[in-house]
Amino acid sequence: EVEACIRPERIVLHAQPVERGNVLQAVVSGVIYFGDHLRLRCTIEGQPEATVKLPLGGHETAARGDSVLLYAAEEHLRVYL
């Protein structure tokens, strides 16, 4: 078993299916407005809650209760044994 970590601003949110690896299904459990961006709290089954930094004015948006896909590019992951 390993643990992988990623910065909230490096996670890409998708509302529709994407064909690439490192995609996790999540549900938005909360949205916090930070002025220039939103912080999404996302629940991933069997995992700790994930935080996603979502710039305002971007293409994707989400509301509490939405089902979303979270993409983490390999080059941004930090893996710990």
N, CA, C and O atoms as a GROMACS GRO file, in nm:
protein
  324
    1GLU      N    1   0.083  -0.118   0.000
    1GLU     CA    2   0.000   0.000   0.000
    1GLU      C    3   0.086   0.124   0.000
    1GLU      O    4   0.193   0.127   0.062
    2VAL      N    5   0.041   0.226  -0.070
    2VAL     CA    6   0.110   0.355  -0.073
    2VAL      C    7   0.007   0.466  -0.051
    2VAL      O    8  -0.114   0.443  -0.063
    3GLU      N    9   0.056   0.583  -0.021
    3GLU     CA   10  -0.029   0.701  -0.008
    3GLU      C   11   0.015   0.802  -0.111
    3GLU      O   12   0.134   0.831  -0.124
    4ALA      N   13  -0.081   0.856  -0.185
    4ALA     CA   14  -0.051   0.958  -0.285
    4ALA      C   15  -0.114   1.090  -0.243
    4ALA      O   16  -0.229   1.093  -0.199
    5CYS      N   17  -0.038   1.198  -0.255
    5CYS     CA   18  -0.086   1.332  -0.220
    5CYS      C   19  -0.072   1.424  -0.340
    5CYS      O   20   0.014   1.406  -0.426
    6ILE      N   21  -0.160   1.524  -0.344
    6ILE     CA   22  -0.157   1.622  -0.453
    6ILE      C   23  -0.211   1.754  -0.399
    6ILE      O   24  -0.299   1.755  -0.313
    7ARG      N   25  -0.159   1.865  -0.450
    7ARG     CA   26  -0.206   1.998  -0.410
    7ARG      C   27  -0.347   2.021  -0.464
    7ARG      O   28  -0.378   1.977  -0.575
    8PRO      N   29  -0.435   2.089  -0.388
    8PRO     CA   30  -0.573   2.113  -0.432
    8PRO      C   31  -0.584   2.184  -0.567
    8PRO      O   32  -0.678   2.159  -0.642
    9GLU      N   33  -0.489   2.273  -0.598
    9GLU     CA   34  -0.496   2.346  -0.725
    9GLU      C   35  -0.451   2.261  -0.844
    9GLU      O   36  -0.470   2.302  -0.959
   10ARG      N   37  -0.394   2.145  -0.819
   10ARG     CA   38  -0.348   2.055  -0.927
   10ARG      C   39  -0.454   1.954  -0.969
   10ARG      O   40  -0.437   1.885  -1.069
   11ILE      N   41  -0.562   1.944  -0.894
   11ILE     CA   42  -0.670   1.851  -0.926
   11ILE      C   43  -0.761   1.916  -1.030
   11ILE      O   44  -0.799   2.033  -1.016
   12VAL      N   45  -0.795   1.841  -1.134
   12VAL     CA   46  -0.883   1.891  -1.239
   12VAL      C   47  -1.020   1.826  -1.222
   12VAL      O   48  -1.031   1.704  -1.208
   13LEU      N   49  -1.123   1.909  -1.222
   13LEU     CA   50  -1.260   1.863  -1.203
   13LEU      C   51  -1.325   1.838  -1.337
   13LEU      O   52  -1.314   1.919  -1.429
   14HIS      N   53  -1.394   1.726  -1.350
   14HIS     CA   54  -1.469   1.693  -1.470
   14HIS      C   55  -1.611   1.652  -1.430
   14HIS      O   56  -1.629   1.574  -1.336
   15ALA      N   57  -1.710   1.702  -1.500
   15ALA     CA   58  -1.848   1.664  -1.475
   15ALA      C   59  -1.888   1.545  -1.562
   15ALA      O   60  -1.982   1.472  -1.529
   16GLN      N   61  -1.818   1.526  -1.674
   16GLN     CA   62  -1.846   1.418  -1.768
   16GLN      C   63  -1.731   1.317  -1.768
   16GLN      O   64  -1.619   1.353  -1.733
   17PRO      N   65  -1.757   1.192  -1.805
   17PRO     CA   66  -1.650   1.091  -1.809
   17PRO      C   67  -1.534   1.133  -1.899
   17PRO      O   68  -1.553   1.196  -2.003
   18VAL      N   69  -1.414   1.097  -1.857
   18VAL     CA   70  -1.292   1.123  -1.934
   18VAL      C   71  -1.217   0.991  -1.950
   18VAL      O   72  -1.226   0.903  -1.865
   19GLU      N   73  -1.145   0.980  -2.059
   19GLU     CA   74  -1.071   0.857  -2.086
   19GLU      C   75  -0.924   0.878  -2.056
   19GLU      O   76  -0.844   0.904  -2.146
   20ARG      N   77  -0.888   0.866  -1.929
   20ARG     CA   78  -0.750   0.875  -1.884
   20ARG      C   79  -0.741   0.812  -1.747
   20ARG      O   80  -0.843   0.791  -1.681
   21GLY      N   81  -0.620   0.782  -1.704
   21GLY     CA   82  -0.600   0.722  -1.572
   21GLY      C   83  -0.605   0.826  -1.462
   21GLY      O   84  -0.619   0.946  -1.488
   22ASN      N   85  -0.594   0.780  -1.340
   22ASN     CA   86  -0.592   0.866  -1.220
   22ASN      C   87  -0.717   0.951  -1.205
   22ASN      O   88  -0.709   1.068  -1.167
   23VAL      N   89  -0.833   0.892  -1.234
   23VAL     CA   90  -0.960   0.962  -1.219
   23VAL      C   91  -1.038   0.894  -1.107
   23VAL      O   92  -1.056   0.772  -1.107
   24LEU      N   93  -1.084   0.976  -1.012
   24LEU     CA   94  -1.161   0.924  -0.900
   24LEU      C   95  -1.302   0.981  -0.903
   24LEU      O   96  -1.322   1.099  -0.930
   25GLN      N   97  -1.401   0.895  -0.875
   25GLN     CA   98  -1.540   0.939  -0.863
   25GLN      C   99  -1.558   0.999  -0.724
   25GLN      O  100  -1.515   0.941  -0.624
   26ALA      N  101  -1.621   1.116  -0.716
   26ALA     CA  102  -1.640   1.185  -0.589
   26ALA      C  103  -1.775   1.255  -0.588
   26ALA      O  104  -1.838   1.274  -0.692
   27VAL      N  105  -1.818   1.294  -0.467
   27VAL     CA  106  -1.940   1.372  -0.449
   27VAL      C  107  -1.901   1.499  -0.375
   27VAL      O  108  -1.830   1.494  -0.275
   28VAL      N  109  -1.947   1.614  -0.424
   28VAL     CA  110  -1.917   1.742  -0.360
   28VAL      C  111  -1.998   1.751  -0.230
   28VAL      O  112  -2.121   1.750  -0.232
   29SER      N  113  -1.927   1.758  -0.117
   29SER     CA  114  -1.995   1.765   0.012
   29SER      C  115  -2.003   1.907   0.066
   29SER      O  116  -2.078   1.933   0.161
   30GLY      N  117  -1.927   1.999   0.007
   30GLY     CA  118  -1.933   2.137   0.050
   30GLY      C  119  -1.861   2.229  -0.046
   30GLY      O  120  -1.767   2.186  -0.114
   31VAL      N  121  -1.904   2.354  -0.052
   31VAL     CA  122  -1.842   2.455  -0.138
   31VAL      C  123  -1.814   2.578  -0.052
   31VAL      O  124  -1.903   2.628   0.016
   32ILE      N  125  -1.690   2.627  -0.056
   32ILE     CA  126  -1.651   2.746   0.020
   32ILE      C  127  -1.602   2.850  -0.079
   32ILE      O  128  -1.514   2.823  -0.161
   33TYR      N  129  -1.658   2.970  -0.072
   33TYR     CA  130  -1.619   3.081  -0.159
   33TYR      C  131  -1.497   3.150  -0.099
   33TYR      O  132  -1.500   3.190   0.017
   34PHE      N  133  -1.388   3.165  -0.177
   34PHE     CA  134  -1.265   3.228  -0.131
   34PHE      C  135  -1.231   3.355  -0.208
   34PHE      O  136  -1.116   3.398  -0.205
   35GLY      N  137  -1.327   3.416  -0.275
   35GLY     CA  138  -1.302   3.540  -0.348
   35GLY      C  139  -1.262   3.516  -0.492
   35GLY      O  140  -1.340   3.542  -0.584
   36ASP      N  141  -1.140   3.466  -0.514
   36ASP     CA  142  -1.093   3.442  -0.650
   36ASP      C  143  -1.108   3.296  -0.692
   36ASP      O  144  -1.082   3.261  -0.807
   37HIS      N  145  -1.151   3.210  -0.599
   37HIS     CA  146  -1.171   3.069  -0.631
   37HIS      C  147  -1.269   3.006  -0.532
   37HIS      O  148  -1.304   3.065  -0.429
   38LEU      N  149  -1.313   2.886  -0.566
   38LEU     CA  150  -1.395   2.806  -0.477
   38LEU      C  151  -1.311   2.691  -0.424
   38LEU      O  152  -1.224   2.640  -0.494
   39ARG      N  153  -1.336   2.651  -0.302
   39ARG     CA  154  -1.277   2.529  -0.247
   39ARG      C  155  -1.390   2.428  -0.236
   39ARG      O  156  -1.489   2.450  -0.166
   40LEU      N  157  -1.374   2.318  -0.305
   40LEU     CA  158  -1.473   2.211  -0.299
   40LEU      C  159  -1.424   2.104  -0.203
   40LEU      O  160  -1.310   2.059  -0.213
   41ARG      N  161  -1.508   2.064  -0.111
   41ARG     CA  162  -1.480   1.948  -0.027
   41ARG      C  163  -1.549   1.830  -0.094
   41ARG      O  164  -1.671   1.833  -0.115
   42CYS      N  165  -1.472   1.728  -0.127
   42CYS     CA  166  -1.525   1.615  -0.202
   42CYS      C  167  -1.508   1.486  -0.124
   42CYS      O  168  -1.402   1.459  -0.067
   43THR      N  169  -1.613   1.406  -0.122
   43THR     CA  170  -1.611   1.276  -0.056
   43THR      C  171  -1.584   1.169  -0.161
   43THR      O  172  -1.651   1.161  -0.263
   44ILE      N  173  -1.484   1.087  -0.132
   44ILE     CA  174  -1.448   0.975  -0.218
   44ILE      C  175  -1.468   0.849  -0.136
   44ILE      O  176  -1.410   0.836  -0.028
   45GLU      N  177  -1.548   0.757  -0.184
   45GLU     CA  178  -1.583   0.638  -0.107
   45GLU      C  179  -1.460   0.567  -0.053
   45GLU      O  180  -1.369   0.530  -0.129
   46GLY      N  181  -1.457   0.547   0.078
   46GLY     CA  182  -1.350   0.473   0.142
   46GLY      C  183  -1.220   0.550   0.158
   46GLY      O  184  -1.119   0.493   0.199
   47GLN      N  185  -1.220   0.680   0.127
   47GLN     CA  186  -1.098   0.761   0.133
   47GLN      C  187  -1.123   0.885   0.218
   47GLN      O  188  -1.237   0.923   0.243
   48PRO      N  189  -1.014   0.949   0.263
   48PRO     CA  190  -1.032   1.078   0.333
   48PRO      C  191  -1.090   1.181   0.238
   48PRO      O  192  -1.078   1.169   0.116
   49GLU      N  193  -1.153   1.283   0.293
   49GLU     CA  194  -1.211   1.389   0.212
   49GLU      C  195  -1.102   1.461   0.132
   49GLU      O  196  -0.992   1.483   0.182
   50ALA      N  197  -1.132   1.497   0.009
   50ALA     CA  198  -1.037   1.568  -0.078
   50ALA      C  199  -1.082   1.713  -0.093
   50ALA      O  200  -1.202   1.741  -0.096
   51THR      N  201  -0.985   1.804  -0.103
   51THR     CA  202  -1.013   1.944  -0.127
   51THR      C  203  -0.966   1.980  -0.268
   51THR      O  204  -0.854   1.946  -0.306
   52VAL      N  205  -1.052   2.047  -0.344
   52VAL     CA  206  -1.020   2.088  -0.480
   52VAL      C  207  -1.030   2.239  -0.489
   52VAL      O  208  -1.130   2.297  -0.447
   53LYS      N  209  -0.926   2.304  -0.542
   53LYS     CA  210  -0.928   2.449  -0.563
   53LYS      C  211  -0.976   2.474  -0.705
   53LYS      O  212  -0.911   2.432  -0.801
   54LEU      N  213  -1.087   2.542  -0.720
   54LEU     CA  214  -1.150   2.563  -0.850
   54LEU      C  215  -1.155   2.713  -0.880
   54LEU      O  216  -1.228   2.786  -0.814
   55PRO      N  217  -1.077   2.760  -0.980
   55PRO     CA  218  -1.077   2.903  -1.012
   55PRO      C  219  -1.215   2.949  -1.058
   55PRO      O  220  -1.287   2.876  -1.126
   56LEU      N  221  -1.251   3.071  -1.021
   56LEU     CA  222  -1.378   3.127  -1.069
   56LEU      C  223  -1.364   3.163  -1.216
   56LEU      O  224  -1.256   3.203  -1.261
   57GLY      N  225  -1.471   3.148  -1.291
   57GLY     CA  226  -1.468   3.181  -1.434
   57GLY      C  227  -1.416   3.068  -1.519
   57GLY      O  228  -1.402   3.084  -1.640
   58GLY      N  229  -1.387   2.953  -1.459
   58GLY     CA  230  -1.339   2.838  -1.535
   58GLY      C  231  -1.455   2.768  -1.605
   58GLY      O  232  -1.570   2.809  -1.595
   59HIS      N  233  -1.421   2.664  -1.676
   59HIS     CA  234  -1.522   2.591  -1.754
   59HIS      C  235  -1.609   2.503  -1.666
   59HIS      O  236  -1.729   2.492  -1.691
   60GLU      N  237  -1.551   2.441  -1.566
   60GLU     CA  238  -1.627   2.349  -1.481
   60GLU      C  239  -1.670   2.419  -1.353
   60GLU      O  240  -1.600   2.506  -1.301
   61THR      N  241  -1.786   2.381  -1.303
   61THR     CA  242  -1.834   2.430  -1.175
   61THR      C  243  -1.910   2.316  -1.109
   61THR      O  244  -1.947   2.219  -1.174
   62ALA      N  245  -1.932   2.328  -0.981
   62ALA     CA  246  -1.999   2.220  -0.909
   62ALA      C  247  -2.073   2.278  -0.789
   62ALA      O  248  -2.036   2.384  -0.736
   63ALA      N  249  -2.176   2.208  -0.748
   63ALA     CA  250  -2.255   2.246  -0.632
   63ALA      C  251  -2.260   2.128  -0.535
   63ALA      O  252  -2.234   2.014  -0.574
   64ARG      N  253  -2.294   2.156  -0.413
   64ARG     CA  254  -2.306   2.052  -0.311
   64ARG      C  255  -2.401   1.942  -0.359
   64ARG      O  256  -2.511   1.969  -0.407
   65GLY      N  257  -2.356   1.818  -0.346
   65GLY     CA  258  -2.436   1.703  -0.388
   65GLY      C  259  -2.406   1.653  -0.528
   65GLY      O  260  -2.448   1.544  -0.565
   66ASP      N  261  -2.333   1.732  -0.607
   66ASP     CA  262  -2.298   1.691  -0.744
   66ASP      C  263  -2.200   1.574  -0.743
   66ASP      O  264  -2.111   1.567  -0.658
   67SER      N  265  -2.218   1.484  -0.837
   67SER     CA  266  -2.122   1.377  -0.861
   67SER      C  267  -2.021   1.429  -0.963
   67SER      O  268  -2.059   1.478  -1.069
   68VAL      N  269  -1.892   1.417  -0.930
   68VAL     CA  270  -1.787   1.470  -1.017
   68VAL      C  271  -1.674   1.369  -1.032
   68VAL      O  272  -1.666   1.271  -0.958
   69LEU      N  273  -1.589   1.395  -1.129
   69LEU     CA  274  -1.470   1.314  -1.149
   69LEU      C  275  -1.349   1.403  -1.120
   69LEU      O  276  -1.342   1.516  -1.167
   70LEU      N  277  -1.254   1.351  -1.044
   70LEU     CA  278  -1.133   1.425  -1.009
   70LEU      C  279  -1.014   1.360  -1.077
   70LEU      O  280  -0.988   1.242  -1.058
   71TYR      N  281  -0.943   1.439  -1.156
   71TYR     CA  282  -0.827   1.390  -1.228
   71TYR      C  283  -0.700   1.444  -1.164
   71TYR      O  284  -0.687   1.563  -1.138
   72ALA      N  285  -0.605   1.353  -1.138
   72ALA     CA  286  -0.476   1.388  -1.080
   72ALA      C  287  -0.366   1.343  -1.176
   72ALA      O  288  -0.340   1.223  -1.190
   73ALA      N  289  -0.302   1.438  -1.243
   73ALA     CA  290  -0.195   1.405  -1.337
   73ALA      C  291  -0.076   1.344  -1.262
   73ALA      O  292  -0.041   1.390  -1.153
   74GLU      N  293  -0.017   1.243  -1.320
   74GLU     CA  294   0.094   1.170  -1.256
   74GLU      C  295   0.208   1.262  -1.214
   74GLU      O  296   0.266   1.242  -1.107
   75GLU      N  297   0.240   1.361  -1.296
   75GLU     CA  298   0.354   1.447  -1.265
   75GLU      C  299   0.331   1.536  -1.142
   75GLU      O  300   0.426   1.593  -1.089
   76HIS      N  301   0.206   1.547  -1.097
   76HIS     CA  302   0.176   1.629  -0.979
   76HIS      C  303   0.157   1.546  -0.851
   76HIS      O  304   0.142   1.602  -0.743
   77LEU      N  305   0.159   1.414  -0.864
   77LEU     CA  306   0.140   1.327  -0.748
   77LEU      C  307   0.269   1.311  -0.670
   77LEU      O  308   0.377   1.305  -0.729
   78ARG      N  309   0.260   1.304  -0.540
   78ARG     CA  310   0.372   1.269  -0.452
   78ARG      C  311   0.330   1.140  -0.384
   78ARG      O  312   0.229   1.135  -0.314
   79VAL      N  313   0.408   1.035  -0.405
   79VAL     CA  314   0.376   0.902  -0.354
   79VAL      C  315   0.468   0.869  -0.237
   79VAL      O  316   0.590   0.885  -0.246
   80TYR      N  317   0.406   0.823  -0.127
   80TYR     CA  318   0.479   0.786  -0.006
   80TYR      C  319   0.455   0.640   0.026
   80TYR      O  320   0.342   0.592   0.022
   81LEU      N  321   0.563   0.569   0.057
   81LEU     CA  322   0.552   0.426   0.091
   81LEU      C  323   0.523   0.407   0.237
   81LEU      O  324   0.511   0.294   0.283
   0.00000   0.00000   0.00000
